[in-house]
């Protein structure tokens, strides 16, 4: 880490002098103290991620300073697990304290451990096989799915996941005992349930669980004859690497998702994710190019009454909101704050999780831009919903916000906010 700090500090000082900035001038530009910058340049202190990106943008380094820090950071490869051909038994434990557990094991393991013979209450009998097509059954489960997505926007993911697991299992079982057409529809919908579970599990802070459910979603989709979800699974895996600040993997996975003949919606979401990867790398031009491509592709999407929309349904202009997200990572927090504020005004009131997710990112952008009072005002209005939603991805930005605000201990707005902010952070997903 010392070598990283020294290398970055030397390059930062070289570029600062070449750009004609004094230490004080650059400090004012990036809203850090002169003493902090001096320590970074001399290799005494390692730069934060935020400082690296702010300096890269202020000195028009084109991602060079960002690359210096990323070359020295190792990241675990996010790979798809290989599925097992052996049939699984799903075990779920529901505890009074809300700490539910889910464990998929093979039937062989269930027999060896005795799980298959544990005495308990029988809650179901095998369904009777029928070749009859039943469109009402599919319609009912589709309606339920839409309701669950609304619940996921307004509540903590933890209590919702066991219900969704049970529904996914029910769809799989029902598909074994209906006609071919209904079977295909049930499995396709089951894949969407599984994909949604994966997203909620990631929101709970479990990346491995998220990847497992994403793999299961692809398996169910393939069984239904829908082979497009495999590409979207790459977009989901890229979200995991995005939150690990791994630009290279994020870009690589997103590009893989665009390499086939997938529908415009999936390619558009993949282009958005690639843009976010380029933003992590400090590559402004590539980021904006991908966002333009994403906007064009997403505009080509035609909704289907038979299948739920893939990805967010709460952003009127997803590409523009992601542009605001990317501008912060590109070291342009002022522009980011403006874009995010404009887009948030169009998000439905009931989409609490979405409003919190981007609201905290907007507050973080204001804080990085030196607008401390505005950042505190926005955060104060979000604290109750932050605690209710309990999102691990939101807490990541909230911690970054707390670190930025801690540089301004004498600001009255910061002093007023810190007790409530501390309470919210203590409730964070571990």
Protein Blocks (a to p, Z undefined) as FASTA:
>chain_A
ZZmmmmmmmmmmmmmmmnopafklmmmmnopafklmmmmmnomaccdfklmmmmmmmnon
nommmmmmmmmpccdddddddddfbdcdddddddfklpacdddddfklmmmnommmpgcd
dfbdcddddfbdcfklmmmmmmmmmmmmmmmmmmcfklmmmmmmmmmmmmmmmmmmccfk
lmmmmmmmmmmmmmmmmmmmmmnopaklmmmmmmmmmmmmmmnopaklmmmmmmmmmmmm
mmnopaklmmmmmmmmmmmccdfklmmmmmmmmmmmmmmnopaklmmmmmmmmmmmmmmp
ccdfkbccehjfkbfblmlmmmmmmmmmnopaklmmmmmmmmmmmpcfklmmlmmmmmmm
mmmmmmmnopamlmmmmmmmmmmmmmmnopaklmmmmmmmmmmmmmmmmbmklmmmmmmm
mmmmmmpcZZ
